[in-house]
Amino acid sequence: MQTRPQTHEVVTPPGGFLGESLRAWLALGIGVLAVSAHSALSFGMSPLLKPITDELGWTRSQYAAAMNFRLLLLMIVAPFAGQLVDRFGARVVLAAGAVAMGVGTCALSGVNALSQLYAVNLLIGPGQACIGSVAGSALVLRLFRRRRGLAIGVLNGGDNLITSGVHVGAAALLVSVGWRGTLSTLGAAYLALGLLIYVVLRADEGAGHAAPDDGSTERAARGRARLRHLPWREPTLWLLIATYVLVYAFITSVGIHFPAFQRDLGRSADEASYIYGLSTLIGAFGSVAIGQLSERTSARAALVSIVIGLALTSVILWLPGVTTMGFYAWAVVYGVVNAGAVALLALVLNELFGAGQMGRLMGVAMVFCMAGTIAGNYLSAAIFDHYGSYVRVWEGYTVLMVVALLPALMLSRLALPGTRADRA
């Protein structure tokens, strides 16, 4: 009788820094730059909202509508970007996104009419979908084997660190070269990033077939089997989406409207940028701490704490009589919970389903996150235009953050597939 030859898996001993390869850390550095490039235009450039609308005579609702069109394009492209990463790797997706962002942002510096703003967003929206956390998270989670929580923390913490610098730098450039010159500078940086990505990354890095065993083989295998057919039947996926739709509505509205909110309270553009810049700077370290915490505890339990923190920071925004120092204290707390919320999205998905289809999972999740962003951005602008104040905006978000706590709590209590409770 013919017997099949036995095969033995070759186990590579851990090496490099903290048991991870040099390629993993190099890819993490590229991922930080890529995710930061996505955030820079949305949050880092928020000091430009007021001068743009004032010079061109647009209401904030009109500006928000154009931004929502860009986010709608991001929503449409994100799932396809995730599938492309799973199949071909992150290099081509990230590089194409950076080039599209560069060309689009340079063109954005020359707009004079709303129609031109919408036309430019045809490039920027898809570019953001390709350069953001969909491809970046998949790349990092598939190259790291032991310190995934730390890696995702660094990915989003580095994003906050760079975005805080862009935020402060934009305010400084605004004084010297105006908003048009500031956007031209950012566009050139995007083009340079596209070249760097293409040179440094390998062709198939971040592809789905390269996902390593995350130590939870049974859970990951069951997750892949279910997601291969009908992911919409997964209650855990829906609970996570329900939480993040509301969370992204709040954090995006803060990122876009906080500088204008502070200006309306009588603070200078520099003061407003320093306060929000502090929150992103603090978030750089908070994201790393929360990522490491998730390696020792449940990422879903950490998410509950983060939503509670977001609810508390929303209350501070509408309390009367908050001083400048009070808002600096707010920035410290908000920086941690904001960065934690962003970092935990990929970590909870990995905890639930493994890294094998992370591009697809992040693409699906980002569709709904961007839906929350669009709704939140439009709602914030519309409420401001109606009441002439941001107080009602922040009061509404306090209610929404309390609502978001419910699906987060339910998600934290569900047993994972492959656990003892699931098998019983």
C-alpha positions as CSV (number, residue, x, y, z in Angstrom):
1,M,0.0,0.0,0.0
2,Q,1.4,3.4,-1.0
3,T,1.7,5.8,1.9
4,R,1.7,9.5,1.6
5,P,5.0,11.1,2.7
6,Q,4.9,13.0,5.9
7,T,5.5,16.7,5.9
8,H,6.7,18.8,8.7
9,E,6.0,22.5,9.2
10,V,9.2,24.5,9.6
11,V,8.8,26.9,12.5
12,T,10.9,30.0,12.2
13,P,12.2,31.1,15.6
14,P,11.3,34.7,16.6
15,G,13.9,37.3,15.7
16,G,14.4,41.0,15.3
17,F,13.0,43.6,17.6
18,L,10.4,42.3,20.1
19,G,10.3,39.0,18.1
20,E,9.2,40.7,14.8
21,S,11.1,40.9,11.5
22,L,12.7,44.0,10.1
23,R,10.3,43.9,7.2
24,A,7.4,44.1,9.7
25,W,8.7,47.2,11.3
26,L,9.6,48.8,8.0
27,A,6.0,48.1,6.8
28,L,4.7,49.6,10.0
29,G,6.6,52.8,9.3
30,I,5.0,53.0,5.8
31,G,1.6,52.2,7.3
32,V,1.9,55.1,9.7
33,L,2.7,57.5,6.9
34,A,-0.1,56.1,4.8
35,V,-2.8,56.3,7.5
36,S,-1.6,59.8,8.4
37,A,-1.9,60.8,4.8
38,H,-5.6,59.8,5.0
39,S,-6.2,61.8,8.2
40,A,-4.2,64.9,7.3
41,L,-6.8,66.2,4.8
42,S,-9.8,65.4,7.0
43,F,-8.5,66.5,10.4
44,G,-5.1,68.0,10.1
45,M,-6.4,70.6,7.6
46,S,-9.4,71.6,9.7
47,P,-7.9,75.1,10.4
48,L,-8.6,75.9,6.8
49,L,-12.4,75.4,7.1
50,K,-13.1,79.0,8.2
51,P,-10.8,80.9,5.8
52,I,-12.0,78.8,2.8
53,T,-15.7,79.4,3.5
54,D,-15.1,83.0,4.4
55,E,-13.1,83.8,1.2
56,L,-15.4,81.9,-1.2
57,G,-18.7,82.9,0.4
58,W,-19.8,79.3,1.2
59,T,-21.9,78.3,4.2
60,R,-20.6,75.6,6.4
61,S,-23.5,73.4,5.2
62,Q,-22.4,73.8,1.6
63,Y,-18.8,73.0,2.5
64,A,-20.0,70.0,4.5
65,A,-22.1,68.7,1.6
66,A,-19.1,68.8,-0.7
67,M,-17.0,66.9,1.9
68,N,-19.8,64.4,2.3
69,F,-19.7,63.8,-1.5
70,R,-16.0,62.9,-1.0
71,L,-16.8,60.6,1.8
72,L,-19.5,58.9,-0.2
73,L,-16.9,58.1,-2.9
74,L,-14.6,56.8,-0.1
75,M,-17.5,54.5,1.0
76,I,-18.0,53.2,-2.4
77,V,-14.3,52.5,-3.1
78,A,-13.2,51.2,0.3
79,P,-14.6,47.6,0.0
80,F,-13.0,47.2,-3.4
81,A,-9.7,48.6,-2.0
82,G,-9.9,46.0,0.7
83,Q,-10.4,43.2,-1.7
84,L,-7.5,44.4,-3.9
85,V,-5.2,44.4,-0.8
86,D,-6.3,40.8,0.1
87,R,-5.6,39.6,-3.5
88,F,-2.5,41.7,-4.6
89,G,-1.0,43.2,-1.5
90,A,-0.8,46.7,-0.2
91,R,1.9,48.4,-2.4
92,V,-0.2,49.1,-5.5
93,V,-3.2,50.2,-3.5
94,L,-1.4,52.5,-1.2
95,A,0.8,54.0,-3.9
96,A,-2.2,54.6,-6.2
97,G,-4.1,56.3,-3.3
98,A,-1.2,58.6,-2.5
99,V,-0.8,59.7,-6.1
100,A,-4.6,60.4,-6.4
101,M,-4.5,62.3,-3.2
102,G,-1.5,64.3,-4.4
103,V,-3.0,65.3,-7.7
104,G,-6.4,66.0,-6.2
105,T,-5.0,68.2,-3.3
106,C,-2.9,70.2,-5.7
107,A,-6.0,70.8,-7.8
108,L,-8.0,71.7,-4.6
109,S,-5.7,74.6,-4.0
110,G,-7.0,76.3,-7.1
111,V,-10.8,75.9,-6.7
112,N,-13.1,79.0,-6.8
113,A,-16.5,77.4,-7.1
114,L,-18.4,74.6,-5.5
115,S,-18.6,72.7,-8.8
116,Q,-14.8,72.7,-8.9
117,L,-14.7,71.4,-5.3
118,Y,-17.0,68.5,-6.3
119,A,-14.9,67.7,-9.4
120,V,-11.7,67.6,-7.4
121,N,-13.3,65.2,-4.8
122,L,-13.7,62.7,-7.6
123,L,-9.9,62.1,-7.2
124,I,-9.5,62.7,-3.5
125,G,-12.3,60.4,-2.3
126,P,-11.1,57.2,-4.0
127,G,-7.5,58.2,-3.1
128,Q,-8.4,58.4,0.6
129,A,-10.1,55.0,0.4
130,C,-6.9,53.4,-0.9
131,I,-4.4,55.3,1.4
132,G,-6.2,54.8,4.7
133,S,-6.6,52.3,7.4
134,V,-8.1,49.6,5.2
135,A,-4.8,48.8,3.4
136,G,-2.7,50.0,6.3
137,S,-4.3,47.8,8.9
138,A,-4.2,44.7,6.7
139,L,-0.6,45.3,5.9
140,V,0.5,45.5,9.5
141,L,-1.7,42.7,10.9
142,R,-0.4,40.3,8.3
143,L,3.3,41.0,8.8
144,F,3.2,41.0,12.6
145,R,2.9,37.7,14.5
146,R,3.4,38.4,18.2
147,R,2.8,42.1,18.9
148,R,-0.2,42.9,16.8
149,G,-1.8,45.0,19.5
150,L,1.4,47.1,19.9
151,A,1.7,47.4,16.1
152,I,-1.9,48.7,15.6
153,G,-1.3,51.0,18.6
154,V,1.8,52.4,16.9
155,L,0.0,52.6,13.5
156,N,-2.7,54.8,14.9
157,G,-0.5,56.6,17.5
158,G,1.9,57.5,14.7
159,D,-1.1,58.8,12.7
160,N,-2.0,61.0,15.6
161,L,1.5,62.3,16.1
162,I,1.9,63.2,12.4
163,T,-1.6,64.7,12.2
164,S,-1.0,66.9,15.2
165,G,2.1,68.3,13.4
166,V,0.2,68.8,10.2
167,H,-2.6,70.5,12.2
168,V,-0.2,73.0,13.8
169,G,1.8,73.3,10.6
170,A,-1.3,74.1,8.6
171,A,-2.1,77.0,11.0
172,A,1.4,78.3,10.6
173,L,1.4,78.0,6.8
174,L,-2.1,79.6,6.7
175,V,-0.5,82.8,8.0
176,S,2.4,82.9,5.6
177,V,1.1,81.4,2.3
178,G,-2.7,81.3,2.8
179,W,-4.9,78.2,2.4
180,R,-4.1,77.7,-1.2
181,G,-0.4,77.5,-0.6
182,T,-1.0,75.2,2.3
183,L,-2.9,72.7,0.2
184,S,-0.3,72.9,-2.6
185,T,2.4,71.9,0.0
186,L,0.3,69.0,1.2
187,G,-0.3,67.8,-2.4
188,A,3.4,67.7,-3.1
189,A,3.9,65.6,0.1
190,Y,1.3,63.1,-1.1
191,L,3.1,62.6,-4.4
192,A,6.4,62.0,-2.7
193,L,4.8,59.5,-0.4
194,G,3.4,57.5,-3.4
195,L,7.0,57.1,-4.7
196,L,8.3,56.1,-1.3
197,I,5.6,53.4,-0.9
198,Y,6.3,51.9,-4.3
199,V,10.0,51.8,-3.7
200,V,10.0,50.4,-0.1
201,L,7.1,47.8,-0.1
202,R,7.3,44.5,-1.9
203,A,4.7,43.6,-4.5
204,D,2.6,41.1,-2.4
205,E,3.2,42.4,1.1
206,G,-0.1,42.5,3.0
207,A,-1.9,40.0,0.7
208,G,-4.4,37.7,2.3
209,H,-2.4,34.5,1.6
210,A,0.4,35.9,3.7
211,A,-1.7,36.2,7.0
212,P,0.2,34.4,9.8
213,D,-1.4,32.2,12.5
214,D,-2.5,34.6,15.2
215,G,-2.6,31.9,17.9
216,S,-6.4,31.4,17.6
217,T,-6.5,29.0,14.7
218,E,-9.9,27.5,15.4
219,R,-11.6,30.8,15.9
220,A,-9.9,32.3,12.8
221,A,-10.9,29.2,10.7
222,R,-14.5,29.4,11.8
223,G,-14.6,33.1,11.2
224,R,-13.2,32.7,7.6
225,A,-15.8,29.9,6.9
226,R,-18.7,32.1,8.0
227,L,-17.5,35.2,6.3
228,R,-16.9,33.4,3.0
229,H,-20.6,33.1,2.6
230,L,-22.9,35.4,4.5
231,P,-21.0,37.9,6.7
232,W,-24.2,39.9,7.2
233,R,-25.6,37.1,9.5
234,E,-22.9,37.7,12.1
235,P,-24.4,39.5,15.1
236,T,-20.9,40.4,16.3
237,L,-20.2,42.3,13.1
238,W,-23.4,44.2,13.3
239,L,-22.9,45.1,16.9
240,L,-19.4,46.4,16.1
241,I,-20.8,48.4,13.1
242,A,-23.6,49.9,15.2
243,T,-21.1,51.1,17.8
244,Y,-18.7,52.6,15.2
245,V,-21.2,54.4,13.1
246,L,-22.0,56.6,16.1
247,V,-18.4,56.8,17.3
248,Y,-17.2,58.0,13.9
249,A,-20.0,60.5,13.6
250,F,-18.7,62.1,16.9
251,I,-14.9,62.0,16.4
252,T,-15.2,63.2,12.8
253,S,-17.4,66.1,13.8
254,V,-14.9,67.1,16.5
255,G,-12.0,66.9,14.1
256,I,-13.7,69.0,11.5
257,H,-15.6,71.5,13.7
258,F,-13.5,71.9,16.8
259,P,-11.3,74.7,15.5
260,A,-14.3,76.7,14.2
261,F,-16.0,76.0,17.5
262,Q,-13.1,77.5,19.4
263,R,-12.9,80.5,17.1
264,D,-16.6,81.1,17.7
265,L,-15.8,81.2,21.4
266,G,-13.3,84.0,20.8
267,R,-10.0,82.1,20.7
268,S,-7.4,82.7,18.0
269,A,-6.7,80.2,15.2
270,D,-3.4,79.4,16.9
271,E,-5.0,78.7,20.2
272,A,-7.6,76.4,18.6
273,S,-5.0,74.5,16.7
274,Y,-2.8,74.1,19.8
275,I,-5.7,72.6,21.8
276,Y,-6.7,70.1,19.2
277,G,-3.1,69.5,18.3
278,L,-2.5,68.5,21.9
279,S,-5.4,65.9,21.7
280,T,-3.8,64.3,18.7
281,L,-0.3,64.4,20.3
282,I,-1.6,62.7,23.5
283,G,-3.5,60.2,21.3
284,A,-0.2,59.1,19.8
285,F,0.8,57.7,23.2
286,G,-2.7,56.6,24.2
287,S,-3.1,54.5,21.1
288,V,0.1,52.6,21.9
289,A,-1.0,52.0,25.5
290,I,-4.4,50.8,24.5
291,G,-2.9,48.5,21.8
292,Q,-0.6,46.9,24.3
293,L,-3.5,46.6,26.8
294,S,-5.5,44.7,24.2
295,E,-2.7,42.1,24.0
296,R,-3.4,41.3,27.7
297,T,-7.2,41.7,27.9
298,S,-10.2,41.7,25.5
299,A,-10.2,44.3,22.8
300,R,-14.0,44.3,23.1
301,A,-13.9,45.1,26.8
302,A,-11.5,48.0,26.0
303,L,-14.0,49.3,23.5
304,V,-16.6,49.7,26.2
305,S,-14.3,51.8,28.3
306,I,-13.5,54.0,25.2
307,V,-17.1,54.7,24.4
308,I,-17.7,55.7,28.0
309,G,-14.8,58.1,27.7
310,L,-16.1,59.6,24.5
311,A,-19.5,60.2,26.2
312,L,-17.7,62.1,29.0
313,T,-15.7,64.2,26.7
314,S,-18.8,65.2,24.7
315,V,-20.3,66.5,27.9
316,I,-17.4,68.9,28.5
317,L,-17.9,70.5,25.1
318,W,-21.3,71.9,26.0
319,L,-20.7,72.8,29.6
320,P,-20.8,76.6,30.1
321,G,-17.8,78.5,31.3
322,V,-15.1,76.0,30.3
323,T,-11.7,77.9,30.3
324,T,-8.8,77.6,27.9
325,M,-7.0,75.5,30.5
326,G,-10.2,73.4,30.8
327,F,-10.1,72.7,27.1
328,Y,-6.5,71.7,27.3
329,A,-7.4,69.2,30.0
330,W,-10.3,68.0,27.8
331,A,-7.7,67.5,25.0
332,V,-5.7,65.1,27.1
333,V,-8.6,62.8,27.9
334,Y,-10.2,63.1,24.4
335,G,-6.8,62.3,22.8
336,V,-6.6,59.0,24.5
337,V,-10.2,57.8,23.9
338,N,-10.3,59.1,20.3
339,A,-7.1,57.3,19.4
340,G,-8.3,54.2,21.3
341,A,-11.5,54.1,19.3
342,V,-9.7,54.2,16.0
343,A,-7.1,51.6,17.0
344,L,-9.6,49.1,18.4
345,L,-11.6,48.8,15.2
346,A,-9.0,46.6,13.5
347,L,-8.1,44.8,16.8
348,V,-11.7,43.9,17.6
349,L,-12.1,42.6,14.0
350,N,-9.0,40.5,14.4
351,E,-10.2,39.2,17.8
352,L,-13.5,38.2,16.2
353,F,-12.4,36.8,12.8
354,G,-8.7,36.6,12.5
355,A,-6.4,38.4,10.0
356,G,-7.0,36.3,6.9
357,Q,-9.6,38.6,5.4
358,M,-8.7,41.8,7.2
359,G,-8.8,43.9,4.0
360,R,-12.3,42.8,3.2
361,L,-13.4,43.2,6.8
362,M,-11.9,46.7,7.2
363,G,-13.4,47.7,3.8
364,V,-16.9,46.7,5.0
365,A,-16.5,48.3,8.4
366,M,-15.2,51.6,6.8
367,V,-18.3,51.8,4.6
368,F,-20.4,52.1,7.7
369,C,-17.9,54.3,9.5
370,M,-17.9,56.7,6.6
371,A,-21.7,56.6,6.6
372,G,-21.5,57.8,10.3
373,T,-19.0,60.4,9.3
374,I,-21.2,61.8,6.5
375,A,-24.3,61.9,8.7
376,G,-22.4,63.4,11.6
377,N,-20.7,66.0,9.5
378,Y,-23.9,67.1,7.9
379,L,-25.8,67.0,11.1
380,S,-23.2,69.2,12.9
381,A,-23.2,71.8,10.2
382,A,-27.0,71.9,9.9
383,I,-27.5,72.3,13.6
384,F,-24.9,75.0,13.7
385,D,-26.5,76.9,10.8
386,H,-29.9,76.6,12.5
387,Y,-28.9,77.6,16.0
388,G,-25.8,79.6,15.3
389,S,-24.0,77.7,18.1
390,Y,-22.2,74.4,18.6
391,V,-23.7,73.8,22.0
392,R,-26.7,71.9,20.6
393,V,-24.3,69.9,18.4
394,W,-22.3,68.6,21.4
395,E,-25.5,67.9,23.5
396,G,-26.8,65.7,20.7
397,Y,-23.5,63.7,20.6
398,T,-23.7,63.1,24.3
399,V,-27.0,61.3,23.7
400,L,-25.5,59.4,20.7
401,M,-22.5,58.2,22.7
402,V,-24.8,56.8,25.4
403,V,-26.7,55.0,22.7
404,A,-23.4,53.6,21.3
405,L,-22.6,52.1,24.7
406,L,-25.4,49.6,24.3
407,P,-24.1,47.6,21.3
408,A,-20.6,47.9,22.7
409,L,-21.7,46.2,26.0
410,M,-23.6,43.5,24.1
411,L,-20.5,42.8,21.9
412,S,-18.3,42.5,25.0
413,R,-20.6,39.8,26.5
414,L,-20.9,37.5,23.5
415,A,-18.7,34.4,23.5
416,L,-16.3,34.1,20.6
417,P,-16.5,31.1,18.2
418,G,-14.1,28.4,19.3
419,T,-14.2,29.4,23.0
420,R,-15.3,27.0,25.7
421,A,-18.7,28.8,26.0
422,D,-19.3,28.5,22.3
423,R,-18.6,24.7,22.3
424,A,-20.7,23.9,25.3
